[in-house]
């Protein structure tokens, strides 16, 4: 059955009106509802319209895309795709570290735009993984599969849906090497099996929340050039 995202509202944030018109035309042609903002301040104001996804340009005057993303993440977990003209790895990684879900490098065509939008919305609809086991425990870490949450020393961890899925697949395969492409396919989707930067950034974010030192890992060990392994404390 074909995917139907026509009820989804997308906030497009870009200071170039021509770019906003191009994106609006293609999204509306595909059945999406579009909300517009021409700067970061307008983007924050438009959150009250409860968009399902935000397309956020990086290079904007006054409040740039990174600053706007930080402000958005203080109040919302809405998925964000960054639009960048640079395509530099530093910008890409910075956006992911600040909480972006994906990025598109300008110039892009309408097919790439629609594919990225569909991929992120598909992840949004993806049910959290479940298992027959009620929970997993290792040292101070407990993952409650029924509640779809994790606790460290009894304190609930504030995990995004993507961070939870990543932790889930690591602990469900505890002790086993999880190759980069396998984790990317399971957490992000098959379209992302080459996006190792995404995995590195999210593992770093997950380690930070687990208080896990990458040089002396208690939980997540890096297998250089191969993938990651959940080891648990000795």
C-alpha positions as CSV (number, residue, x, y, z in Angstrom):
1,X,0.0,0.0,0.0
2,X,1.4,3.5,-0.9
3,X,2.4,5.8,1.9
4,X,-0.1,8.6,2.6
5,X,1.4,11.6,4.3
6,X,-1.1,14.1,2.8
7,X,-2.3,15.1,6.2
8,X,1.2,16.2,7.3
9,X,2.0,19.9,7.9
10,X,5.5,21.0,6.9
11,X,7.0,24.3,8.1
12,X,9.5,25.7,5.5
13,X,12.0,28.2,6.9
14,X,14.2,30.1,4.4
15,X,15.0,33.7,3.9
16,X,15.0,33.3,0.1
17,X,11.4,33.6,-1.1
18,X,12.2,32.0,-4.4
19,X,13.4,28.9,-2.5
20,X,10.3,28.9,-0.3
21,X,8.1,29.0,-3.4
22,X,10.0,26.1,-5.1
23,X,9.7,23.9,-2.0
24,X,6.0,24.8,-1.4
25,X,5.1,24.0,-5.0
26,X,6.7,20.6,-4.9
27,X,5.4,19.7,-1.4
28,X,1.9,20.8,-2.2
29,X,2.0,18.9,-5.5
30,X,2.8,15.8,-3.4
31,X,-0.2,16.5,-1.1
32,X,1.5,18.1,1.9
33,X,0.2,21.2,3.7
34,X,2.8,23.9,3.9
35,X,3.5,26.6,6.4
36,X,6.0,29.4,5.6
37,X,8.6,31.3,7.7
38,X,11.2,33.7,6.3
39,X,13.5,33.8,9.3
40,X,14.3,32.1,12.6
41,X,12.1,34.2,14.7
42,X,9.1,33.5,12.5
43,X,10.0,29.8,12.7
44,X,9.7,29.8,16.5
45,X,6.4,31.6,16.3
46,X,5.1,29.1,13.7
47,X,5.6,26.2,16.1
48,X,2.2,27.1,17.5
49,X,0.8,25.7,14.2
50,X,2.1,22.3,15.3
51,X,4.0,21.3,12.1
52,X,4.8,17.6,11.7
53,X,8.2,18.4,10.1
54,X,10.4,21.5,9.7
55,X,12.7,22.2,6.7
56,X,15.2,24.7,8.2
57,X,17.7,26.7,6.2
58,X,21.1,27.2,7.9
59,X,22.3,30.5,6.3
60,X,19.8,33.1,7.5
61,X,20.4,36.7,8.9
62,X,19.9,37.5,12.6
63,X,19.0,34.0,13.9
64,X,20.7,31.4,11.7
65,X,19.5,27.9,11.3
66,X,21.7,26.4,14.1
67,X,20.4,29.0,16.6
68,X,16.8,28.4,15.6
69,X,17.3,24.7,15.9
70,X,18.6,25.1,19.5
71,X,15.6,27.2,20.3
72,X,13.2,24.7,18.7
73,X,14.8,21.8,20.6
74,X,14.2,23.6,23.9
75,X,10.4,23.3,23.4
76,X,9.8,20.6,20.7
77,X,11.0,17.3,19.4
78,X,9.4,17.9,15.9
79,X,11.7,16.4,13.2
80,X,14.0,18.9,11.5
81,X,15.7,18.6,8.1
82,X,18.5,21.2,7.7
83,X,18.9,22.9,4.3
84,X,22.6,23.9,3.8
85,X,24.3,25.4,0.8
86,X,27.8,24.5,2.1
87,X,27.5,20.7,2.3
88,X,30.5,20.7,4.6
89,X,30.9,17.9,7.1
90,X,31.3,20.2,10.0
91,X,27.9,21.9,9.3
92,X,26.3,18.5,8.9
93,X,27.7,17.1,12.1
94,X,26.9,20.3,14.0
95,X,23.3,20.2,12.9
96,X,23.0,16.5,13.9
97,X,24.6,17.2,17.3
98,X,22.1,20.0,17.9
99,X,19.2,17.6,17.2
100,X,18.5,17.7,13.5
101,X,17.1,14.5,12.0
102,X,18.5,14.9,8.5
103,X,20.0,17.4,6.1
104,X,19.8,18.3,2.4
105,X,22.6,20.1,0.6
106,X,21.7,22.9,-1.8
107,X,21.1,22.9,-4.7
108,X,18.8,19.9,-4.6
109,X,16.1,18.7,-7.0
110,X,12.5,18.0,-6.1
111,X,13.0,14.2,-6.1
112,X,15.7,14.4,-3.4
113,X,13.6,16.8,-1.4
114,X,10.5,14.5,-1.5
115,X,12.6,11.4,-0.8
116,X,14.2,12.9,2.4
117,X,10.8,14.2,3.6
118,X,9.2,10.8,3.1
119,X,12.1,9.0,4.9
120,X,11.9,11.2,8.0
121,X,8.1,11.0,8.1
122,X,8.3,7.2,7.7
123,X,10.6,7.1,10.8
124,X,8.2,9.2,12.7
125,X,5.5,6.7,12.0
126,X,7.7,3.7,12.7
127,X,6.5,2.0,15.9
128,X,9.1,1.6,18.6
129,X,10.7,-1.8,18.5
130,X,9.3,-4.4,21.0
131,X,10.3,-7.7,22.4
132,X,8.7,-10.4,24.5
133,X,11.3,-9.7,27.2
134,X,9.9,-7.0,29.6
135,X,13.2,-5.3,30.2
136,X,17.0,-5.4,30.1
137,X,19.3,-4.6,32.9
138,X,23.1,-4.1,33.0
139,X,24.8,-2.4,35.9
140,X,23.0,0.9,36.6
141,X,21.2,0.8,33.2
142,X,17.7,-0.5,32.8
143,X,15.8,-0.5,29.5
144,X,12.0,-1.0,30.0
145,X,10.8,-2.4,26.6
146,X,7.1,-2.1,27.6
147,X,7.4,1.5,28.6
148,X,9.9,2.2,25.8
149,X,12.2,4.1,28.1
150,X,15.6,3.8,29.8
151,X,16.7,4.6,33.4
152,X,20.2,5.1,34.7
153,X,20.6,4.6,38.5
154,X,16.8,4.8,38.7
155,X,16.6,8.2,36.9
156,X,14.7,8.3,33.6
157,X,16.8,9.2,30.6
158,X,15.5,11.9,28.3
159,X,15.9,9.9,25.0
160,X,14.6,11.0,21.6
161,X,12.8,8.2,19.6
162,X,15.9,7.7,17.5
163,X,18.2,7.5,20.5
164,X,15.8,4.9,22.1
165,X,15.8,2.8,18.9
166,X,19.6,2.9,18.7
167,X,19.9,1.8,22.4
168,X,17.3,-0.9,21.9
169,X,19.1,-2.6,19.0
170,X,22.4,-2.4,20.9
171,X,21.1,-3.9,24.1
172,X,19.0,-6.6,22.3
173,X,22.3,-7.7,20.7
174,X,24.4,-7.3,23.8
175,X,27.9,-8.8,23.4
176,X,27.6,-9.0,19.6
177,X,29.2,-6.7,17.1
178,X,26.5,-4.5,15.4
179,X,28.0,-3.4,12.0
180,X,27.5,0.2,10.9
181,X,25.2,-0.7,8.0
182,X,23.0,-3.0,10.2
183,X,22.4,-0.3,12.8
184,X,21.8,2.4,10.2
185,X,19.2,0.2,8.4
186,X,17.4,-0.8,11.6
187,X,17.3,2.7,13.2
188,X,17.2,5.1,10.2
189,X,16.1,2.9,7.3
190,X,17.7,1.2,4.3
191,X,18.3,4.6,2.5
192,X,20.8,5.6,5.2
193,X,23.2,2.6,5.3
194,X,26.1,4.8,4.0
195,X,25.5,7.7,6.4
196,X,28.0,6.7,9.1
197,X,28.2,10.3,10.3
198,X,24.6,10.0,11.6
199,X,25.6,6.9,13.6
200,X,28.7,8.5,15.1
201,X,26.8,11.5,16.2
202,X,23.9,9.6,17.8
203,X,26.3,7.2,19.5
204,X,28.1,10.2,21.0
205,X,24.8,11.7,22.2
206,X,23.7,8.3,23.7
207,X,27.1,7.9,25.5
208,X,26.7,11.4,26.9
209,X,23.3,10.5,28.4
210,X,24.6,7.2,29.7
211,X,27.7,9.0,31.3
212,X,29.8,6.6,29.2
213,X,33.4,7.5,28.6
214,X,34.3,6.4,25.0
215,X,38.0,5.9,26.1
216,X,36.9,3.6,28.9
217,X,33.4,2.5,27.9
218,X,31.1,0.9,30.4
219,X,28.3,0.2,27.9
220,X,29.0,1.0,24.2
221,X,32.4,-0.1,22.7
222,X,33.6,1.1,19.3
223,X,34.9,-1.6,17.0
224,X,37.0,0.7,14.8
225,X,35.9,0.6,11.1
226,X,33.3,-2.1,11.8
227,X,30.6,-0.9,14.2
228,X,29.6,-0.9,17.9
229,X,29.1,-3.5,20.6
230,X,27.1,-3.2,23.8
231,X,29.3,-4.7,26.5
232,X,27.8,-3.7,29.9
233,X,30.0,-2.9,33.0
234,X,32.4,-5.5,34.2
